Amino acid sequence: GKLSYNNSKNILNDNGIFMTPVLSIQILGQMILHPQKVKFEATGIKKKEELKSLLKDLISLFKQNQLQTHIDKTYNLEDLKYAHQYIETGGKVGNIVVVNL
């Protein structure tokens, strides 16, 4: 996404963490200045067992209303190309969800 720590720090609660899968010079700087608030996580290199455990943790946080997200649009798997087209427009303001029904 295009959200930066500087643009989101005012909406994070006291225990909130800004986590991103995109590493940049700006994120490195924010990680040095705010090590408890800004995190980088490259989940694509984790093993399947660890990813399953992380998913279970996320589900638990959602069920406890401790994690909130903004779903911008939902697409069926067969409409995946439209999801990509929408993302490429630059108008995405939340997460895109692709479901296999």
C-alpha atoms as one frame of an Amber mdcrd trajectory, in Angstrom:
protein
   0.000   0.000   0.000   0.859   3.648   0.003   0.260   4.309   3.698   3.340
   5.501   5.551   4.075   5.457   9.247   3.967   9.261   9.349   0.477   9.240
   7.832  -0.814   6.547  10.166   0.857   7.217  13.521  -2.033   9.400  14.692
  -4.544   6.568  14.235  -2.468   3.934  16.050  -3.405   3.388  19.680  -0.723
   3.396  22.383   0.069  -0.283  21.798  -0.413  -0.122  18.012   2.307  -1.210
  15.590   2.835  -0.103  12.013   3.861  -3.260  10.144   4.826  -3.351   6.484
   6.034  -6.001   4.025   7.747  -3.286   1.964  11.253  -2.282   3.039  12.424
   1.211   2.100  14.906   3.807   3.317  12.025   5.656   5.024  10.918   2.508
   6.850  14.492   1.783   7.965  14.738   5.303   9.371  11.400   4.989  11.182
  12.440   1.588  12.558  15.553   3.212  14.067  13.602   6.174  15.482  10.580
   4.142  16.666  11.701   0.504  17.124   8.619  -0.472  19.160   6.147   1.111
  16.727   7.506   0.359  13.226   8.194  -3.199  12.037   9.167  -4.801   8.743
   8.099  -8.389   8.133   8.991 -10.397   5.028   6.364 -13.117   5.392   7.060
 -14.462   1.906  10.223 -16.169   3.119   8.675 -17.903   6.125   8.034 -21.655
   6.241   4.497 -22.953   5.799   4.211 -24.093   9.438   5.121 -20.630  10.720
   2.679 -18.970   8.317  -0.117 -21.261   9.557   0.686 -20.298  13.131   0.664
 -16.596  12.233  -2.697 -17.009  10.488  -4.155 -18.649  13.598  -2.865 -15.719
  15.660  -4.482 -13.237  13.259  -7.801 -15.066  13.380  -7.671 -15.002  17.167
  -6.967 -11.243  17.189  -9.881 -10.618  14.806 -12.253 -12.686  16.948 -11.213
 -10.652  20.011 -11.706  -7.362  18.112  -8.059  -6.491  18.757  -7.174  -6.186
  15.080  -8.979  -4.036  12.584  -8.527  -3.746   8.872 -10.211  -1.906   6.060
 -11.479  -4.089   3.219 -11.703  -1.933   0.123 -13.062  -4.518  -2.328 -13.642
  -8.255  -2.573 -13.210 -10.246  -5.789 -13.936 -13.835  -6.746 -10.877 -15.823
  -7.776 -12.041 -15.971 -11.394 -12.058 -12.133 -11.389  -8.454 -11.869 -10.209
  -7.442  -9.824 -13.255  -9.977  -7.160 -12.247  -8.502  -7.040  -8.747  -5.067
  -6.425 -10.257  -6.478  -3.762 -12.564  -8.101  -1.999  -9.627  -4.877  -2.048
  -7.594  -2.934  -0.647 -10.555  -5.292   2.358 -10.799  -3.796   3.682  -7.561
  -7.271   4.218  -6.082  -7.049   1.420  -3.541  -7.747   2.706  -0.020  -7.730
  -0.583   1.888  -7.121  -4.265   1.473  -8.243  -6.286  -1.512  -9.657  -9.709
  -0.713  -9.783 -12.539  -3.242 -12.079 -15.447  -2.397 -12.381 -18.862  -3.968
 -16.085 -19.691  -3.866
